[in-house]
Amino acid sequence: MPERFLLQILRDLTKQRILQSTRGGGGGFMLERPPREISLLEIIEAIDGPIATGLPSKINFPNETDRRVRSELERITEVVRSRLATIHLSDLFDTAPAETA
């Protein structure tokens, strides 16, 4: 991944208060909030913008079919957004202490 691209992602995450940026020799990035408070929806939309429903402009259905297709895509988008909002960073990482052998 090109460094400029990665830096843009980090800036976007900082702007949306997902990451905290510290300048200087010992600086870097860290989470702004606890992992249990950061959803996948927030991360995705911070990087890519709002998840939107849409059809390519070149696709043309008859009026009623177009309305139905768009309506179904809106429902799908809302289901995806709702699900992503329930998944948090803390759900994705094993935070249990390592067991000793």
C-alpha positions as CSV (number, residue, x, y, z in Angstrom):
1,M,0.0,0.0,0.0
2,P,1.5,3.4,-0.9
3,E,2.4,5.5,2.1
4,R,0.4,8.5,0.8
5,F,-2.7,6.4,0.6
6,L,-2.2,5.0,4.1
7,L,-1.6,8.5,5.5
8,Q,-4.9,9.7,3.9
9,I,-6.8,6.8,5.6
10,L,-5.2,7.6,8.9
11,R,-6.1,11.3,8.5
12,D,-9.7,10.3,7.7
13,L,-9.9,8.1,10.8
14,T,-8.4,10.9,12.9
15,K,-10.9,13.5,11.5
16,Q,-13.8,11.2,12.4
17,R,-12.4,10.8,16.0
18,I,-11.6,7.1,15.6
19,L,-7.9,7.6,15.9
20,Q,-5.8,10.2,17.8
21,S,-2.7,11.6,16.2
22,T,0.4,12.6,18.1
23,R,3.2,14.5,16.4
24,G,6.9,14.3,17.1
25,G,9.6,11.6,17.5
26,G,7.5,9.5,19.8
27,G,4.3,10.3,18.0
28,G,2.0,8.1,16.0
29,F,-1.6,7.0,16.0
30,M,-3.8,5.4,18.7
31,L,-7.5,4.7,19.2
32,E,-9.4,7.8,20.3
33,R,-12.0,5.7,22.1
34,P,-12.1,2.2,23.6
35,P,-12.5,-0.6,20.9
36,R,-16.0,-1.5,22.3
37,E,-17.2,2.0,21.2
38,I,-15.9,1.9,17.7
39,S,-18.2,0.2,15.1
40,L,-17.2,-1.2,11.7
41,L,-19.8,1.1,10.2
42,E,-17.9,4.2,11.6
43,I,-14.6,2.9,10.3
44,I,-16.0,2.1,6.8
45,E,-17.8,5.4,6.5
46,A,-14.9,7.4,7.8
47,I,-12.7,6.0,5.0
48,D,-15.2,5.5,2.1
49,G,-18.0,7.9,3.0
50,P,-21.6,6.9,3.7
51,I,-22.7,3.5,2.4
52,A,-25.1,4.4,-0.3
53,T,-27.8,2.6,-2.3
54,G,-27.5,3.0,-5.9
55,L,-27.6,1.6,-9.4
56,P,-25.2,2.5,-12.1
57,S,-26.6,5.3,-14.2
58,K,-26.5,3.1,-17.3
59,I,-29.0,0.7,-15.9
60,N,-32.6,1.7,-16.9
61,F,-35.6,-0.4,-15.9
62,P,-39.2,0.4,-16.6
63,N,-40.5,2.8,-14.0
64,E,-42.2,0.3,-11.6
65,T,-39.4,-2.1,-11.8
66,D,-36.9,0.7,-11.2
67,R,-38.8,1.7,-8.1
68,R,-39.0,-1.8,-6.8
69,V,-35.3,-2.5,-7.4
70,R,-34.3,0.7,-5.7
71,S,-36.6,0.1,-2.8
72,E,-35.1,-3.4,-2.3
73,L,-31.5,-2.0,-2.5
74,E,-32.4,0.6,0.1
75,R,-33.6,-2.1,2.4
76,I,-30.5,-4.2,1.8
77,T,-28.3,-1.1,2.5
78,E,-30.1,-0.4,5.8
79,V,-29.7,-4.1,6.9
80,V,-26.0,-3.9,6.1
81,R,-25.6,-0.5,7.9
82,S,-27.5,-1.8,10.9
83,R,-25.4,-5.0,11.1
84,L,-22.1,-3.1,10.7
85,A,-23.2,-0.7,13.5
86,T,-23.5,-3.7,15.9
87,I,-20.0,-5.0,15.3
88,H,-17.3,-3.3,17.3
89,L,-13.5,-3.5,17.2
90,S,-13.6,-5.3,20.5
91,D,-15.7,-8.1,18.9
92,L,-13.0,-8.8,16.3
93,F,-10.0,-9.2,18.6
94,D,-9.3,-11.9,21.2
95,T,-8.8,-9.8,24.3
96,A,-8.8,-12.8,26.7
97,P,-5.5,-13.3,28.6
98,A,-3.3,-15.9,27.1
99,E,-3.5,-19.3,28.8
100,T,-0.4,-20.7,30.3
101,A,0.6,-24.2,29.3
